[in-house]
Amino acid sequence: MIASPTTRLLLATVACLSLLLAACGSTTNDPAVPVDKPVGVQIEAPRVTLVDAGSAPHTTLRYRDIDTGDHKVNVTITDAFTPTVGTAADTNDTPALEPQSPTTFTSALVTRTRKAENSETSSRSVTAELDHPKLTGDGAKDDLASAHGFAFGWFGNDAGTISSVNFTAPTAANDQTRALTEQFLTAMVGLPIVFPTEPVGVGGSWTVESRITGQTPLLQTITYTVTGMAGDKVDLKTSVEQRPTLGSLDMDDGAKLAVLSSKTVSEGSLTMDLTRPLPTAGSVALTTRIVYGTEDSEHRVIQDTSTKVAFDAQ
C-alpha cells in the first residue's frame, strides 16, 4: 500500500523538526503576539550558472532592500500531492499543470530587511510576519487563526543565496498549525530567486539548482530569463524542472518500485523590485509526475506533486 498523504506529511514534519534543532538568532522586533523562541535550519547553497548574458546594457543584479522600511505583500501558496494506481497502458507521463484537489494557503506578509550582524556568509537578515493566514480547499481541515503573527526569516547575501531559515511560532499555535504553516512557507523558500555573479541584460538567463525536501526528495533546476529591466524593477520568466533523488519507492509490504519516468510541467513570471525582498507580482506554478513500477509488471504507481506560489504587493 502507498503511504497516505497524511502519513507522509507527519513523516516530513518529524524530519523537519529534527533539522530544526539548530537554532538561529531571532529576526523579530516587537512581535504583535506572544511568540516562542525561533528555531532554524541551515540551507545548502544552490548552484547558480549563467546560460546567456543577454543584450547590452548589462547590470549586476543585487538586492538593495536593507533598511528600506516595512513592505506588505499578499502571498498565495497552493499545494497538492496526488498518488494514484494504474497500468502502463493508461499511464500518461505528462501531468496536468493544475491539480484536481489543491489546498491553498493565503496570507499577507509584512517584510523587513536589516543588515546581518556577526555573519561571514550573510549580509541580509529578512523577516516576514504573517497577517491573518487562511487555509482553504479539500485539505483545509484546520483553522490557521492561531498562526496570526507567525514569523519566519532568512539570512542571506545580496545575490539572494539563503544560508539559513528560521521559524518563530506564536505561543498559542498548536503543533498541527505550526506544522502546516511551516510546510507552506517552506514551499515558498523552495523556489529561491538567486541572481548570477555575472552582469546580465534583457534576454539574459541563468539556472539555480537546489535540493528540495518533503514528501518526495527532488533535485530542482529553475531557469530564470530577464524579460524587462528598468531601474530597480526586473521582470523574470521562469521554467522549473524536477527529478527524484531516489531511484525507487518503498512499499508498505517491503517491495521496491523503480522510477520509470519523471516529468515536470511549469509556467511562471515574476516582477521584482530590488528594494524589496519578495516579488511584487506574478506567480510560479509547477507539477511533477513520477511514475513507479517494474519492467515485468503492468502495474504503475503515479505521484503528482504540485506547487504554485503567487505574489501581489500592497
C-alpha positions as semicolon CSV with decimal commas, in nm:
position;residue;x (nm);y (nm);z (nm)
1;M;0,000;0,000;0,000
2;I;0,106;0,360;-0,058
3;A;0,161;0,576;0,246
4;S;-0,125;0,824;0,272
5;P;-0,065;1,199;0,223
6;T;-0,134;1,248;0,594
7;T;0,128;0,990;0,690
8;R;0,377;1,148;0,452
9;L;0,307;1,491;0,599
10;L;0,369;1,362;0,951
11;L;0,693;1,194;0,843
12;A;0,805;1,512;0,670
13;T;0,716;1,712;0,981
14;V;0,920;1,480;1,204
15;A;1,213;1,510;0,965
16;C;1,175;1,889;0,962
17;L;1,163;1,910;1,340
18;S;1,480;1,703;1,366
19;L;1,655;1,956;1,147
20;L;1,524;2,248;1,348
21;L;1,745;2,159;1,644
22;A;1,999;2,409;1,511
23;A;1,865;2,736;1,650
24;C;1,911;3,065;1,468
25;G;1,905;3,413;1,613
26;S;1,575;3,596;1,641
27;T;1,464;3,801;1,342
28;T;1,159;3,953;1,504
29;N;1,134;4,301;1,653
30;D;0,848;4,374;1,896
31;P;0,617;4,089;1,775
32;A;0,247;4,170;1,768
33;V;0,155;3,848;1,951
34;P;0,343;3,639;2,211
35;V;0,584;3,406;2,031
36;D;0,819;3,121;2,117
37;K;1,193;3,126;2,065
38;P;1,290;3,095;1,698
39;V;1,421;2,767;1,562
40;G;1,607;2,735;1,234
41;V;1,761;2,510;0,974
42;Q;2,071;2,554;0,764
43;I;2,021;2,570;0,387
44;E;2,253;2,416;0,133
45;A;2,365;2,686;-0,111
46;P;2,225;2,638;-0,463
47;R;2,442;2,619;-0,770
48;V;2,395;2,921;-0,997
49;T;2,512;2,902;-1,360
50;L;2,493;3,174;-1,623
51;V;2,342;3,050;-1,951
52;D;2,325;3,371;-2,157
53;A;2,427;3,726;-2,065
54;G;2,154;3,874;-2,285
55;S;2,158;4,207;-2,466
56;A;2,351;4,517;-2,359
57;P;2,338;4,714;-2,138
58;H;2,431;4,460;-1,870
59;T;2,366;4,501;-1,498
60;T;2,480;4,302;-1,195
61;L;2,152;4,221;-1,022
62;R;2,161;4,256;-0,644
63;Y;1,904;4,312;-0,368
64;R;1,918;4,665;-0,225
65;D;1,648;4,618;0,039
66;I;1,837;4,678;0,366
67;D;1,658;4,937;0,581
68;T;1,403;5,027;0,311
69;G;1,117;5,001;0,561
70;D;0,831;4,754;0,603
71;H;0,668;4,614;0,291
72;K;0,341;4,425;0,257
73;V;0,270;4,156;0,001
74;N;-0,018;3,909;-0,030
75;V;0,105;3,554;-0,085
76;T;-0,099;3,259;-0,209
77;I;0,060;2,913;-0,190
78;T;-0,118;2,614;-0,344
79;D;-0,007;2,259;-0,266
80;A;-0,126;1,917;-0,380
81;F;0,012;1,566;-0,352
82;T;-0,185;1,306;-0,550
83;P;-0,086;0,936;-0,557
84;T;-0,278;0,705;-0,790
85;V;-0,250;0,345;-0,911
86;G;-0,293;0,242;-1,274
87;T;-0,149;0,034;-1,556
88;A;0,117;0,102;-1,816
89;A;-0,150;0,123;-2,084
90;D;-0,343;0,408;-1,917
91;T;-0,048;0,600;-1,768
92;N;0,037;0,939;-1,916
93;D;0,392;1,051;-1,837
94;T;0,298;1,421;-1,864
95;P;0,083;1,566;-1,583
96;A;-0,170;1,848;-1,593
97;L;-0,038;2,176;-1,456
98;E;-0,348;2,241;-1,243
99;P;-0,405;1,982;-0,966
100;Q;-0,756;1,846;-0,908
101;S;-0,772;1,881;-0,528
102;P;-0,534;2,151;-0,407
103;T;-0,505;2,305;-0,062
104;T;-0,442;2,679;-0,064
105;F;-0,266;2,892;0,195
106;T;-0,320;3,270;0,178
107;S;-0,178;3,545;0,394
108;A;-0,049;3,898;0,389
109;L;0,321;3,914;0,474
110;V;0,485;4,216;0,631
111;T;0,855;4,204;0,545
112;R;1,157;4,398;0,659
113;T;1,529;4,365;0,587
114;R;1,815;4,453;0,818
115;K;2,188;4,419;0,793
116;A;2,302;4,078;0,918
117;E;2,532;4,116;1,216
118;N;2,826;3,891;1,307
119;S;2,797;3,679;0,993
120;E;3,069;3,592;0,745
121;T;2,835;3,441;0,487
122;S;2,526;3,667;0,506
123;S;2,475;4,039;0,453
124;R;2,095;4,049;0,490
125;S;1,851;3,941;0,761
126;V;1,493;3,927;0,633
127;T;1,181;3,883;0,847
128;A;0,829;3,813;0,719
129;E;0,534;3,817;0,960
130;L;0,200;3,654;0,876
131;D;-0,112;3,868;0,893
132;H;-0,428;3,653;0,942
133;P;-0,338;3,346;0,730
134;K;-0,614;3,120;0,595
135;L;-0,633;2,766;0,462
136;T;-0,889;2,663;0,200
137;G;-0,953;2,365;-0,025
138;D;-1,004;1,992;0,013
139;G;-0,725;1,951;0,267
140;A;-0,825;2,250;0,480
141;K;-0,935;2,072;0,797
142;D;-0,752;2,308;1,033
143;D;-0,812;2,670;1,126
144;L;-0,495;2,878;1,099
145;A;-0,628;3,166;1,312
146;S;-0,367;3,094;1,579
147;A;-0,090;3,134;1,318
148;H;-0,151;3,511;1,306
149;G;0,180;3,671;1,397
150;F;0,381;3,364;1,290
151;A;0,717;3,492;1,167
152;F;0,979;3,335;0,952
153;G;1,301;3,479;0,829
154;W;1,620;3,405;0,647
155;F;1,981;3,507;0,641
156;G;2,141;3,553;0,300
157;N;2,358;3,766;0,076
158;D;2,261;4,040;-0,167
159;A;2,256;3,794;-0,460
160;G;1,968;3,608;-0,292
161;T;2,153;3,298;-0,169
162;I;1,997;3,188;0,163
163;S;2,222;3,036;0,430
164;S;1,955;2,958;0,692
165;V;1,582;2,986;0,753
166;N;1,414;3,027;1,093
167;F;1,058;2,999;1,218
168;T;0,905;3,182;1,516
169;A;0,563;3,042;1,605
170;P;0,301;3,217;1,820
171;T;0,280;3,067;2,167
172;A;-0,092;2,996;2,113
173;A;-0,037;2,791;1,795
174;N;-0,083;2,415;1,831
175;D;0,151;2,157;1,678
176;Q;-0,067;2,095;1,370
177;T;-0,095;2,467;1,295
178;R;0,281;2,506;1,328
179;A;0,350;2,208;1,101
180;L;0,107;2,325;0,831
181;T;0,236;2,682;0,837
182;E;0,597;2,568;0,813
183;Q;0,505;2,331;0,531
184;F;0,362;2,608;0,313
185;L;0,631;2,863;0,396
186;T;0,897;2,605;0,313
187;A;0,733;2,562;-0,028
188;M;0,787;2,932;-0,094
189;V;1,151;2,917;0,018
190;G;1,188;2,616;-0,213
191;L;1,161;2,848;-0,515
192;P;1,467;3,068;-0,449
193;I;1,526;3,378;-0,659
194;V;1,904;3,394;-0,675
195;F;2,095;3,617;-0,915
196;P;2,414;3,521;-1,102
197;T;2,756;3,667;-1,027
198;E;2,786;3,791;-1,384
199;P;2,600;4,101;-1,515
200;V;2,300;4,035;-1,743
201;G;2,068;4,226;-1,971
202;V;1,728;4,166;-2,129
203;G;1,722;3,812;-2,264
204;G;1,982;3,701;-2,011
205;S;1,923;3,368;-1,839
206;W;2,071;3,152;-1,566
207;T;1,990;2,834;-1,375
208;V;1,953;2,780;-1,000
209;E;2,000;2,415;-0,894
210;S;1,897;2,300;-0,546
211;R;1,765;2,005;-0,346
212;I;1,402;2,001;-0,233
213;T;1,298;1,800;0,072
214;G;0,944;1,695;0,156
215;Q;0,707;1,416;0,059
216;T;0,941;1,320;-0,228
217;P;1,307;1,441;-0,223
218;L;1,381;1,615;-0,552
219;L;1,663;1,778;-0,744
220;Q;1,531;2,105;-0,886
221;T;1,656;2,333;-1,161
222;I;1,494;2,674;-1,210
223;T;1,578;2,872;-1,522
224;Y;1,529;3,248;-1,492
225;T;1,516;3,470;-1,802
226;V;1,512;3,851;-1,791
227;T;1,221;3,988;-1,994
228;G;1,247;4,351;-1,880
229;M;1,467;4,585;-1,674
230;A;1,407;4,943;-1,563
231;G;1,585;5,084;-1,258
232;D;1,511;4,862;-0,959
233;K;1,236;4,676;-1,147
234;V;1,323;4,341;-1,308
235;D;1,077;4,115;-1,490
236;L;1,160;3,744;-1,497
237;K;1,022;3,443;-1,679
238;T;1,063;3,108;-1,501
239;S;1,086;2,745;-1,601
240;V;1,124;2,461;-1,349
241;E;1,244;2,102;-1,387
242;Q;1,242;1,846;-1,102
243;R;1,362;1,487;-1,080
244;P;1,364;1,244;-0,787
245;T;1,683;1,188;-0,590
246;L;1,583;0,831;-0,502
247;G;1,565;0,560;-0,765
248;S;1,283;0,360;-0,605
249;L;0,973;0,379;-0,389
250;D;0,945;0,164;-0,075
251;M;0,605;-0,001;-0,036
252;D;0,442;-0,093;0,295
253;D;0,486;-0,464;0,218
254;G;0,863;-0,423;0,174
255;A;0,863;-0,427;-0,205
256;K;1,050;-0,164;-0,408
257;L;0,921;0,005;-0,721
258;A;1,172;0,165;-0,957
259;V;1,139;0,516;-1,101
260;L;1,035;0,458;-1,460
261;S;0,990;0,823;-1,558
262;S;0,960;1,176;-1,422
263;K;0,827;1,487;-1,592
264;T;0,770;1,847;-1,482
265;V;0,538;2,100;-1,642
266;S;0,565;2,461;-1,529
267;E;0,489;2,821;-1,609
268;G;0,575;3,144;-1,435
269;S;0,662;3,511;-1,446
270;L;0,768;3,739;-1,162
271;T;0,816;4,112;-1,115
272;M;1,099;4,205;-0,880
273;D;1,165;4,533;-0,702
274;L;1,525;4,505;-0,586
275;T;1,447;4,726;-0,286
276;R;1,205;4,457;-0,157
277;P;1,290;4,100;-0,051
278;L;0,996;3,927;-0,223
279;P;0,844;3,962;-0,571
280;T;0,581;4,234;-0,606
281;A;0,370;4,047;-0,863
282;G;0,347;3,725;-1,058
283;S;0,347;3,354;-0,986
284;V;0,531;3,027;-1,040
285;A;0,333;2,704;-1,090
286;L;0,461;2,351;-1,145
287;T;0,355;1,989;-1,129
288;T;0,597;1,696;-1,127
289;R;0,476;1,344;-1,211
290;I;0,686;1,045;-1,107
291;V;0,587;0,703;-1,240
292;Y;0,698;0,395;-1,044
293;G;0,680;0,030;-1,140
294;T;0,875;-0,271;-1,260
295;E;0,962;-0,380;-1,612
296;D;0,792;-0,718;-1,564
297;S;0,458;-0,577;-1,444
298;E;0,188;-0,359;-1,597
299;H;0,101;-0,203;-1,259
300;R;0,210;0,157;-1,204
301;V;0,212;0,397;-0,910
302;I;0,186;0,762;-1,014
303;Q;0,271;1,050;-0,782
304;D;0,186;1,410;-0,878
305;T;0,334;1,690;-0,666
306;S;0,201;2,038;-0,743
307;T;0,307;2,378;-0,611
308;K;0,202;2,731;-0,701
309;V;0,326;3,048;-0,533
310;A;0,172;3,384;-0,624
311;F;0,261;3,737;-0,508
312;D;0,062;4,063;-0,504
313;A;0,230;4,359;-0,334
314;Q;0,036;4,627;-0,147
